[in-house]
Amino acid sequence: MHLVQAESVDNFLQSLGLEKYAITFQAEEVDMAALVHMTDEDLKAIGIPMGPRKKIILALETRI
């Protein structure tokens, strides 16, 4: 199991200072297994702004 998948979405977002978006991921039923496969377009589609999207994508790329 990859380290990133053992982590919760809430903890992951909190580590990036993006915990205010946790409710969005919960509403969309996104867990870490799904998050690691989400693209910038996917994040945009659920309403995540540009800056946070880039932070999330970069963090996922460096943690896997």
Backbone torsions as a table, in degrees:
resi	resn	phi	psi	omega
1	MET	NA	132.7	177.0
2	HIS	-70.5	148.3	179.0
3	LEU	-55.2	-41.8	-176.0
4	VAL	-63.4	-31.5	-178.8
5	GLN	-77.9	-20.9	178.6
6	ALA	-78.8	-15.4	-178.1
7	GLU	-88.1	151.6	176.3
8	SER	-87.4	155.7	177.3
9	VAL	-59.2	-41.8	179.8
10	ASP	-58.5	-47.3	-179.7
11	ASN	-66.0	-39.9	178.6
12	PHE	-60.5	-49.0	179.8
13	LEU	-63.8	-40.4	179.3
14	GLN	-62.3	-38.1	-179.8
15	SER	-64.6	-21.3	179.2
16	LEU	-99.6	-0.5	-176.7
17	GLY	74.3	23.6	-176.4
18	LEU	-116.5	28.2	-175.6
19	GLU	-61.0	-21.8	-179.8
20	LYS	-66.2	-15.0	178.4
21	TYR	-92.5	-1.4	-177.6
22	ALA	-57.7	-39.0	-178.8
23	ILE	-62.1	-34.1	178.4
24	THR	-64.7	-45.3	179.6
25	PHE	-67.1	-36.4	177.0
26	GLN	-64.5	-44.1	-179.2
27	ALA	-62.7	-33.1	-179.8
28	GLU	-90.0	1.6	179.8
29	GLU	57.2	41.6	178.8
30	VAL	-93.6	119.8	173.3
31	ASP	-106.4	-179.0	-176.9
32	MET	-63.7	-34.1	178.8
33	ALA	-61.3	-36.1	178.0
34	ALA	-81.0	-39.9	-175.9
35	LEU	-59.7	-38.8	-178.2
36	VAL	-64.7	-15.8	179.3
37	HIS	-103.5	-0.4	-178.5
38	MET	-78.7	139.8	177.8
39	THR	-96.6	173.1	175.4
40	ASP	-56.7	-40.9	179.3
41	GLU	-64.5	-38.9	177.7
42	ASP	-61.7	-46.3	-179.5
43	LEU	-63.7	-39.2	177.9
44	LYS	-63.3	-39.8	-177.8
45	ALA	-63.9	-27.9	178.6
46	ILE	-94.9	6.0	171.9
47	GLY	94.7	18.0	178.4
48	ILE	-84.2	126.7	-178.6
49	PRO	-66.1	164.5	-175.5
50	MET	-52.3	-53.7	-176.7
51	GLY	-57.5	-54.0	177.8
52	PRO	-60.8	-36.0	177.6
53	ARG	-58.9	-45.8	-178.1
54	LYS	-65.1	-39.7	178.1
55	LYS	-63.2	-42.6	-179.7
56	ILE	-64.5	-48.8	-179.1
57	ILE	-60.4	-46.5	179.8
58	LEU	-61.7	-44.3	-179.7
59	ALA	-64.0	-39.6	178.6
60	LEU	-65.8	-40.5	179.9
61	GLU	-64.3	-35.3	-176.8
62	THR	-86.4	-15.4	-177.8
63	ARG	-94.8	-18.4	-175.6
64	ILE	-78.9	NA	NA
